[in-house]
Amino acid sequence: MKNVRRMLELAKVGPEDLLYDMGSGDGRIIITAAEEYGAMAIGIEADPIRVAYTNWRISRKGLKEKVSVVRENFYKTDLSDATVISVYQGIEINKKLGEKFLKELEPGSRVVSFFFKFEDWTPEILDDDLEIYVYTV
């Protein structure tokens, strides 16, 4: 959870944000964004078991008004209303996602990536120790 909180902190996530998590897994980023930072959050996850588990966690925590997860291919998801994107994918996936982000995100939107950089992008904020990179589109 230390990395999750640090990602959200460095991306300056707050109540005015709509965060999308690309490949949201167990939902820890979207749940923490809502619970601790007041953001609205949407997880995009292809695995139906992870989607079901995340929905259970969202329901158990009473966060259905602020958090959701959808079973979807994140390459096909419309991200135009996002103010923050969180990513923990590989270099090749980040290349494709980077192109998508540049096309769909509004200027000023933030992209926070754990461990894997976006090639040809310069992070505005970075945590070298935890390998967290924050970019502004």
MARROVO-353292 format. One record per residue: residue in three letters; z negated, y, x of N, C-alpha, C, O, CB in turn. Coordinates in steps of 0.05 Angstrom, whole numbers, plus 5000, padded with zeros to 4 digits. Glycine has a CB too. Layout:
% MARROVO-353292
alaZYXZYXZYXZYXZYX/...
% end
This chain:
% MARROVO-353292
met500049765016500050005000500050255017500850475008497650004982/lys499150235042499150465059501950585062502350825061498050385087/asn503950405066506650495069507750625044509150825045508550265077/val507050515021507950624995506850904991508351094985507050444972/arg504250934995503051204992504251405012504751635005500051184996/arg504651315036505851495057508651575050509451805053505751355084/met510251385039512951445031512951665009514451855011514351195020/leu511251624989511051814967510052084976510952294966509351694944/glu508052074994506952325004509052485020509352725016504552265022/leu510452345038512452485055514752595038515952795045513552295076/ala515452445016517652544999516652754979518252864963518752304983/lys514152824981512953034964513352974934514053154919514153304971/val512852734927513052644899510852774882508552784891512952334896/gly511552884859509653004842510352984812512352844806509353304849/pro508853104795509153074766511953174756512753084734507053234752/glu513253344771515853434762518153254769520453304763516453714774/asp517553034783519652854794520252614776518552514761518852754820/leu522752534778523652274767524652114791526652174803525952314745/leu523151904797523651734820525051474811524251354792521051664835/tyr527051404825528351144822527850974847528051074869531451174817/asp527050724843526650544865528850334865529050174846523750414864/met530450334887532650144889531649874898530949844922534750254908/gly531649674880530649414887527649424886526249384906531549314914/ser526549464862523749534859521749304862519349354862523349654832/gly522749064864520948834870518648814850519148784826519748864898/asp516148824860513848794842512949054829510949054815511548674858/gly514349264834513849524821511749694834510849894822512949474793/arg510849624858508649774870509350074875507650244872507949654897/ile511850134882512550414886512650574860511550784859515250434900/ile513950464840514150614814511450644801510850854789516050464795/ile509750444803507050454791505350654806503950824793505650184791/thr505450654832503850844848504851124844503251314843503950764878/ala507451164842508551434838507451554812506851794811511651424836/ala507251394791506151484765503151524766502151734759506951294743/glu501751314775498851314775497651534793495751674785497751044783/glu498651554817497351724837498651994842497452174852497251574863/tyr501252014834502752264839503752394814504952604815505052204858/gly503352264791504152374765507052374758507852504738503152644764/ala508752244774511652244770512452044748510951864742513052174796/met514752094737516151904720517551724740518451814761518152034699/ala517851464734519051284754520551054740519650954719516951164773/ile522850984752524550774741525150584764526150664785527150884728/gly524650324760525250124780527949994772528349934749523049914783/ile529549944792532049804788531849544803531549544827534649974797/glu531949314788531449054800533248854788533548844763528448974797/ala534548684804536448484794535048224787536048074770538548434815/asp532748164799531347904795529747914768527948074766529447844819/pro530547744749529147754723526147684724524647784708530547564704/ile525347524743522547454746520947694755518747754745522147214765/arg522047834774520748084784520648294762518648444760522148194809/val522748314747522848514725520648444705519148614696525648514711/ala520348184697518348104678515548154689513748254675518647804672/tyr515048094715512448144727511848434728509548524722512448024756/thr513748594735513348884736512748994708510949164705515749034748/asn514248904688513748994661510848924652509549074638515748874642/trp509948684660507248604654505248794667503248874655506748314663/arg505648864693503849044707503849324694501749444691504749064737/ile506249414687506449684674504949684648503449874643509449754669/ser505249474632503849454607500849444611499249574597504849214591/arg499949274629497149234635495749494643493449544637496749014656/lys497249664658496149914668496450144648495550364653497449984694/gly497850094625498250294605500150524614499650754608495550414598/leu502150444628504050644640506750654627508650764639504250594669/lys507150524604509750514592511050784586513450804584509650354566/glu509450984583510451254578511651384603513451554601508251444567/lys510851294626511651414651513351234669514751334687509351514666/val513250974665514450784684516050584668515250484647512350654701/ser518450514679520050294668521450154690521750264712522050404646/val522349914684523949764703526249644687525949544665522249544718/val528649654699530949544686532249334704532249354728533049764679/arg533249124691534648914706537549004707539048994688534348634692/glu538349084731540949204734541749194764540049164782540949494724/asn544249214769545349234795545149534803546449704790548349134797/phe543749604824543349884829545850034838545850274837541249914851/tyr547949894845550450024851551750134825553350324826552449834864/lys550950024802552150104777550350294761551150394740552649864760/thr547950344771546050524757546750814761547350904784543250464767/asp546750964740547251254741544651384751542551374738548051374713/leu544751514774542451634786542351944784540752074797542351554815/ser544152054768544552344767542052504759541852734765546752404749/asp540152374745537752524737535452484756533252594751536952434709/ala535852334777533652284797533152524814534952674821534352044815/thr530552574820529852774839528952644866529052774887527652964828/val528052394864527252244887528351954885528251844863524152244891/ile529351854907530151574908528551444930528251554952533251544914/ser527451204924526051054946527750804951528850674933523150974937/val527850734977529650514986528250355007527050465026532350624996/tyr528450085005527649905027529749685027529349465016524649785023/gln532049755038534349575039535249555068533949665086536649665020/gly537449415073538449395100540449605107541249765089539749125103/ile541349605132543249815141545849805125546850025117543849765171/glu546949575120549549555106549249655077550949795067550649265107/ile547149575064546649665037546249965036547250105019544149515024/asn544750065056544250355057546850515060547150735050542350425080/lys548850405075551450535078552650575050553650795044553250365096/lys552750365034553950385008552350564990553450724975554250104995/leu549650534991548050704974548250994982548251174965545050614976/gly548451055008548751325017551151465005550951694997548951335047/glu553351325004555751434991555251494962556051704951558151234994/lys553951304948553251344920551351584916551851744898551951084909/phe549351604933547451824930548852094933548352284918545251794951/leu550652114953552052364958553852444934554252684929553752344983/lys554852244920556552304896554952374872555752544856558252064890/glu552552244868551152264843548752444842548052554821550251994835/leu547352484865544952634865545452934866547353024879543152544888/glu543753084853543853374854542853474882541153344894542153504832/pro543953694892542953804917539953854915538953954895544454064924/gly538653784936535653814937534153564930531753544935534854024918/ser535553364920534253104915533452974941534753014961536252914899/arg531252824940530252704964530652404964530452274943527252764968/val531252294987531552004991529551925012529652025034534551924999/val527851735005525851635024526351345029526551185011522851685013/ser526551275055527251005063525150895081524251035100530050995076/phe524450655077522550515094524050335113525650165104520450355078/phe523550355139524550185160527550225167528150235190524049905153/phe529250235147532150245153533050535149532750655127533650055134/lys534350645170535450915168538050915154539250705149535751025197/phe538951155147541551205136543251305160542651525170541651405112/glu545151155169546851235191548251495185549051535162548851015199/asp548551665204549851925202548352125185549352345179552651885190/trp545952065177544252255162541952325181541052155197543052125135/thr541052565180538752655196536352695178536452855159539452925211/pro534252545184531852575167530552855170530452955192529752355173/glu529752965148528253215149525353165157524153335171528353365122/ile524352945148521552865154521652575163523052415151519652905128/leu520052515183519852235191517052175201515652335211521852175212/asp516351925197513851815207514751585226515351365216511851715184/asp514851645252515751445271514051195272515050975275515851565299/asp511451235268509551005270510150805247510150555252506651095268/leu510550905223510950725200513950685194514650525176509550835175/glu515650825208518550805204519350885175520650725161519550535210/ile518551125168519151235141520851485146520251655162516651295125/tyr523151495131525051715135525551855108526051725088527651605147/val525352115108525852265084528252455089528352605109523352435075/tyr530252425072532752585073532952755048531952685027535152395076/thr534152985051534753155028537853165025539253215044533653445031/val538753115001541653114995542553394992544953434987542252944970/
% end
